[in-house]
Amino acid sequence: MMDVIAALVVVATFYFIVRGTEVRLALLAGGAALALASLKPEAWFDAFASSMVQAGLLTVILPAIGFTSVIKLAKCDQHLVRLVVGPLLSLRAVIIPAAMLATLGLSIAITSAAGITAAVGVVLIPAMIGLGIHPAMAAAAVIGGTWGGAFSPGSPHPALISEIAQTSVIQVILAHLHASLPAAACFAIVLYLVARLRREDRDWTPERAGATPKASAAIAASSDEPVSRLRAVMPVLPLALLVLTVPQLGFTTAWLPKGLTVLQAMVIGTLVTALVARLSPTEVTKSFFNGMGEAYAGVIGIIIAAGVFIGGLNAIGSIDRLIEMLKEAQSAAPIAAMLGTFGIAVLSGSGDAAAIAFNKAVLPHAEALGMEQLDLGNVAWLGGGLGRSMSPVAAATAIAAGYAGVSVFDIAKRTALPALCAAVLVVIILGFLG
């Protein structure tokens, strides 16, 4: 009986998320319903309290978003986008996969899918249309790269996985590169083949495609100021510091035996950015802490709400029964991680809630399911990002559709096959090949 109640609450919770209910509200309400059904209302408050103070998450996510806020203040993100997009337009023959991979790379610095689409799409989509690419395919090339946050230490997911697996954020990212890099290549290649088969890689005009692209004054405005290469590298400075100080490389082990933490890298990046952009110390301080506050309200808020939801499932006993079922069919664990997060991301437009909820519930039991914690966590994380890249209701897709003057469904049906192929490849490599 309890499993039936739990299943109904889970379905209702994600139904409301798909229908546009605020994600945190839906998860908190679902957790409350589960806690009340189990006659353990205190479980709701206990889960809320424990999720609020996870030091491993706070010291990673908050400074990362604070640094991002300073980067925006200095307009370094704009310089980075223009530095990359300019030369990209000369790659006419392979502009579609090149645009997708460039967006993927830029997403490391601008982790928000909507944010990277707004920053890159405003320049790249009209430029690709001008080169004769079908407007919907131009938008699909940008949306196809929005899951590049998978490579960023500023994303909330590696922080969550590292907290559970008791390892560093950079180790979480390094653990999926042998799957995510081939998946990125697969996505780009399949997207290119889709464009060729549909004959959408040349000789298209907006009129012929039935599109009404948004005229963007931002393109002309952004070209007035010369690109500063020094400012352009600031968004990726913390990532470079984290990679170069990894103990395995041995570059800094004499004086930094454990390497830099994310907090240290972000603070150093903030200070260097302030010097390069000649920002006021007062403005930098306000921007950094405002960014941290937004991160707690947004990203940490979702993690708290997901923790409360999982607390309700624990109280009613469903998590234990789910783990036992997966133990009996261990090969189902990576498939369940991908299908669950991928599917919910497609339907809801956000992979965060599903990936965070899955990892908080199942990841601690990964070894009992026959998988390494990092592998299982990364399958769920990548699944959420890939699913969002083919979602017609994602905010990023709506932004790209506006720039291209096409329907969100026109974009989704072009990214669907590449996203599915990349997802299968991730499951095979991380779930079965290890």
C-alpha positions in Angstrom: 0.0 0.0 0.0 2.8 2.4 0.9 4.5 1.8 -2.4 1.3 2.7 -4.3 1.0 5.9 -2.3 4.7 6.7 -3.0 4.3 6.0 -6.7 1.2 8.3 -6.9 3.1 11.1 -5.1 6.1 10.8 -7.3 4.0 10.8 -10.5 2.0 13.8 -9.2 5.1 15.7 -8.2 6.8 15.4 -11.6 3.5 16.0 -13.3 3.2 19.4 -11.6 6.9 20.1 -12.5 6.1 19.3 -16.2 3.1 21.5 -16.0 5.3 24.4 -15.0 4.9 24.5 -11.2 8.0 25.9 -9.4 10.4 23.0 -9.0 11.2 23.7 -5.3 7.5 24.0 -4.4 6.6 20.7 -6.1 9.4 18.8 -4.4 8.7 20.3 -1.0 5.0 19.5 -1.3 5.7 16.0 -2.5 8.1 15.4 0.4 5.5 16.7 2.8 2.8 14.3 1.4 5.2 11.4 1.7 6.2 12.3 5.3 2.6 12.6 6.4 1.6 9.3 4.7 4.4 7.6 6.6 3.1 9.2 9.9 6.6 10.7 10.3 6.1 14.4 9.7 9.4 15.2 11.5 11.2 13.5 8.6 10.3 16.5 6.4 12.0 19.0 8.9 15.0 16.7 9.5 15.7 16.4 5.8 15.3 20.2 5.3 17.7 20.9 8.1 20.4 18.5 7.0 20.2 19.6 3.4 20.7 23.3 4.3 24.2 22.8 5.8 26.0 20.5 3.5 29.4 22.1 3.7 30.9 20.3 0.7 28.2 21.8 -1.5 28.2 25.3 0.0 31.9 25.8 -0.4 31.8 24.7 -4.1 28.5 26.1 -5.5 28.3 29.4 -3.8 31.8 30.7 -4.7 31.4 29.4 -8.2 28.3 31.4 -8.8 29.8 34.4 -7.0 32.7 34.3 -9.4 30.3 34.0 -12.4 28.5 37.2 -11.1 31.9 39.1 -11.1 32.6 37.7 -14.7 29.3 39.2 -15.8 30.1 42.5 -14.1 33.4 42.7 -16.0 31.7 41.6 -19.3 34.3 38.9 -19.6 31.7 36.4 -20.8 30.9 38.6 -23.7 34.6 38.9 -24.7 35.0 35.1 -24.5 31.9 34.5 -26.7 33.1 37.0 -29.3 36.6 35.7 -29.3 35.4 32.2 -30.1 32.5 32.9 -32.4 34.4 35.2 -34.8 36.9 32.6 -36.2 34.2 30.0 -36.0 32.2 31.6 -38.8 35.1 30.9 -41.3 34.5 27.1 -40.9 31.7 27.2 -43.4 31.9 23.5 -44.4 31.5 22.2 -40.8 29.8 25.1 -39.2 27.0 23.1 -37.7 29.1 20.6 -35.6 31.7 23.3 -35.0 29.0 25.6 -33.5 27.7 22.8 -31.3 31.2 22.0 -30.0 32.0 25.7 -29.5 28.8 26.2 -27.5 29.7 23.1 -25.5 33.1 24.5 -24.6 31.8 27.9 -23.7 29.2 26.3 -21.4 32.1 25.4 -19.1 32.4 29.1 -18.3 28.7 29.9 -18.6 27.0 26.9 -17.0 23.4 28.0 -17.3 21.8 26.5 -20.4 19.6 29.6 -20.8 22.5 31.9 -20.2 24.8 30.3 -22.7 22.0 30.2 -25.3 21.3 33.9 -24.8 25.0 34.8 -24.9 26.0 32.7 -27.9 22.8 32.4 -29.8 22.3 36.2 -30.2 25.5 36.2 -32.4 25.8 32.7 -33.7 22.3 31.8 -34.8 21.7 34.9 -37.1 25.3 34.5 -38.4 24.6 30.8 -39.3 21.3 31.7 -41.0 23.2 34.3 -43.0 25.5 31.5 -44.2 22.5 29.6 -45.5 21.9 27.2 -42.6 18.2 26.4 -42.0 17.1 28.6 -39.0 15.9 25.6 -37.0 19.2 23.8 -37.6 21.2 26.8 -36.6 19.3 27.0 -33.3 19.7 23.2 -32.8 23.5 23.5 -33.2 23.5 26.0 -30.2 21.1 24.0 -28.1 23.1 20.8 -28.8 26.0 22.3 -26.9 24.1 23.5 -23.8 25.0 20.5 -21.7 28.7 21.6 -21.6 28.2 22.4 -17.9 29.1 18.7 -17.4 32.7 19.8 -17.7 32.4 22.7 -15.3 33.4 22.7 -11.6 30.9 25.5 -11.1 28.0 23.2 -11.8 26.0 21.9 -8.8 26.2 18.3 -9.9 29.9 17.5 -9.4 29.7 19.1 -6.0 26.8 16.8 -5.0 28.5 13.7 -6.4 31.9 14.6 -4.8 30.1 15.1 -1.4 28.5 11.7 -1.6 31.6 9.9 -3.0 34.0 11.7 -0.7 36.3 12.9 -3.5 37.2 16.2 -5.2 35.0 18.0 -7.7 37.7 17.9 -10.4 38.0 14.1 -9.9 34.2 13.8 -10.6 34.7 15.6 -13.9 37.8 13.7 -14.9 35.9 10.4 -14.2 33.4 11.0 -17.0 35.7 12.4 -19.7 36.2 9.0 -21.3 32.5 8.9 -21.9 31.4 12.5 -22.2 34.0 13.5 -24.8 33.0 10.6 -27.2 29.4 11.5 -26.5 30.0 15.1 -27.5 31.7 14.0 -30.7 28.8 11.6 -31.3 26.3 14.4 -30.8 28.1 16.7 -33.2 28.5 14.0 -35.9 24.9 12.8 -35.8 23.6 16.4 -35.8 25.7 17.1 -38.9 24.4 14.0 -40.6 20.8 15.0 -39.7 21.5 18.4 -41.3 23.0 16.8 -44.5 20.1 14.2 -44.8 17.5 17.0 -44.4 19.6 19.2 -46.8 19.6 22.0 -44.2 23.3 22.8 -44.2 23.2 25.2 -47.1 21.1 27.5 -49.4 18.4 28.3 -46.9 16.8 31.7 -46.4 14.4 32.6 -43.6 11.7 33.1 -46.1 12.1 29.7 -47.7 12.3 28.1 -44.2 9.1 29.9 -43.1 11.1 31.5 -40.2 11.0 35.0 -38.8 14.4 35.5 -37.0 14.6 38.1 -34.3 16.5 41.1 -35.5 19.2 41.6 -32.9 20.7 45.0 -32.2 23.0 43.3 -29.7 25.2 41.9 -32.5 26.0 45.4 -33.8 26.4 46.8 -30.4 28.8 44.1 -29.2 31.1 44.7 -32.1 31.9 48.3 -31.1 34.3 47.4 -28.4 37.5 45.5 -29.4 37.8 42.0 -28.0 40.1 41.8 -25.0 41.9 38.4 -25.0 42.9 38.9 -21.4 39.3 39.4 -20.3 38.2 36.5 -22.5 40.3 34.0 -20.6 39.1 35.1 -17.2 36.0 32.9 -17.2 38.1 29.7 -17.7 40.9 30.7 -15.3 39.5 28.8 -12.2 39.1 25.6 -14.3 42.7 26.0 -15.6 43.9 26.4 -12.0 42.0 23.3 -10.8 43.3 21.2 -13.7 47.0 22.3 -13.4 47.1 21.7 -9.7 45.6 18.2 -9.8 48.0 16.0 -7.7 48.2 13.4 -10.5 50.0 15.8 -12.8 52.6 16.6 -10.3 53.1 20.3 -11.3 52.4 21.8 -7.9 52.6 18.8 -5.4 55.7 20.3 -3.7 53.8 23.3 -2.4 50.2 22.3 -3.0 50.1 18.5 -2.3 46.3 18.3 -2.5 45.8 20.9 -5.3 43.5 23.9 -5.1 40.0 23.6 -3.9 37.1 25.1 -5.9 36.7 27.8 -3.3 40.4 28.8 -3.6 40.3 28.7 -7.4 37.2 30.9 -7.6 38.5 33.5 -5.2 41.8 33.7 -7.1 39.8 34.0 -10.3 37.7 36.8 -8.8 40.7 38.8 -7.7 42.5 38.4 -11.0 39.4 39.4 -12.9 39.0 42.5 -10.7 42.6 43.5 -11.5 42.3 42.8 -15.2 39.0 44.7 -15.6 40.0 47.4 -13.2 36.8 46.9 -11.1 36.0 48.8 -8.0 36.7 46.6 -4.9 33.3 47.6 -3.5 31.5 46.5 -6.7 33.4 43.2 -6.8 32.5 42.4 -3.2 28.9 43.3 -3.7 28.6 41.3 -6.9 30.4 38.2 -5.5 28.2 38.0 -2.4 25.1 38.8 -4.4 26.0 35.9 -6.7 26.4 33.6 -3.7 23.0 34.7 -2.4 21.4 33.9 -5.7 23.1 30.5 -5.7 21.7 29.6 -2.3 18.2 30.7 -3.3 18.4 28.9 -6.7 20.7 26.0 -6.9 21.0 25.1 -3.2 17.2 25.7 -3.0 16.6 22.9 -5.5 19.1 20.6 -3.6 17.3 21.3 -0.3 13.9 20.6 -1.9 15.2 17.4 -3.6 16.6 16.4 -0.2 13.2 16.9 1.4 11.6 14.8 -1.3 14.1 12.0 -0.8 13.6 12.3 2.9 9.9 11.6 2.4 10.6 8.6 0.2 13.0 7.3 2.9 10.4 7.8 5.6 7.8 5.8 3.6 10.4 3.0 2.9 10.4 3.3 -0.9 14.1 4.0 -1.3 15.1 0.8 0.5 12.7 -1.2 -1.6 14.0 0.4 -4.8 17.6 -0.4 -3.9 16.7 -4.0 -3.2 15.0 -4.2 -6.7 18.1 -2.7 -8.4 20.4 -5.1 -6.5 18.5 -8.0 -8.0 18.9 -6.6 -11.5 22.2 -4.8 -11.2 22.5 -4.2 -15.0 19.4 -2.0 -14.7 21.0 0.7 -12.5 22.8 2.7 -15.2 19.8 2.3 -17.6 17.4 3.5 -14.8 19.8 6.4 -14.0 19.8 7.5 -17.7 16.1 6.9 -18.5 14.8 8.5 -15.4 16.8 11.8 -15.6 16.8 12.0 -19.4 13.0 11.4 -19.6 12.1 13.9 -16.9 14.5 16.5 -18.4 12.7 16.1 -21.8 9.3 16.6 -20.2 10.1 19.3 -17.7 12.9 21.2 -19.5 15.2 20.9 -16.5 17.5 18.0 -15.7 18.6 19.4 -12.3 15.7 18.2 -10.2 15.7 14.6 -11.6 19.5 14.2 -11.5 19.8 15.6 -8.0 17.0 13.5 -6.6 18.3 10.3 -8.2 21.8 10.8 -6.9 20.8 11.8 -3.4 18.6 8.6 -3.2 20.6 6.0 -5.1 24.2 7.1 -5.3 25.2 6.1 -1.7 24.2 2.5 -2.6 26.1 2.4 -6.0 28.6 -0.2 -4.9 25.8 -2.6 -3.8 24.4 -2.1 -7.3 27.7 -3.2 -8.9 28.8 0.3 -10.0 31.4 2.9 -8.9 29.7 5.9 -7.3 31.3 8.3 -9.8 30.2 6.3 -12.8 26.5 6.0 -11.6 26.4 9.7 -10.5 27.8 10.9 -13.8 25.3 8.8 -15.8 22.4 10.5 -14.1 24.1 13.9 -14.4 24.8 13.6 -18.1 21.4 12.1 -18.7 19.7 15.2 -17.3 21.8 17.6 -19.5 21.3 15.5 -22.7 17.6 15.2 -22.0 17.2 19.0 -21.6 19.0 19.5 -25.0 16.0 17.8 -26.8 13.3 19.3 -24.6 10.8 21.6 -26.3 9.9 23.2 -23.0 13.4 24.1 -21.8 14.0 27.9 -21.4 17.1 27.6 -23.5 15.1 26.1 -26.4 12.6 29.0 -26.2 15.4 31.6 -26.3 17.0 29.9 -29.4 13.6 29.6 -31.1 13.1 33.3 -30.6 16.5 34.1 -32.2 15.8 31.7 -35.1 12.1 32.6 -35.6 11.0 29.0 -35.5 8.9 26.7 -33.2 10.5 25.0 -30.2 9.4 21.7 -31.6 11.3 22.4 -34.8 14.5 22.6 -32.8 13.6 19.6 -30.5 13.1 17.2 -33.4 16.5 18.1 -34.8 18.3 17.5 -31.5 16.4 14.4 -30.6 18.4 11.7 -32.5 21.8 13.2 -31.6 20.8 13.4 -27.9 19.5 9.8 -27.8 22.7 8.5 -29.5 24.9 10.4 -27.1 22.9 9.1 -24.1 23.2 5.4 -25.3 26.9 5.9 -25.7 27.2 7.3 -22.1 25.3 4.3 -20.7 27.5 1.8 -22.6 30.8 3.4 -21.6 30.1 4.3 -17.9 27.5 1.6 -17.1 28.9 -1.5 -18.8 32.5 -0.8 -19.9 33.5 1.1 -16.8 
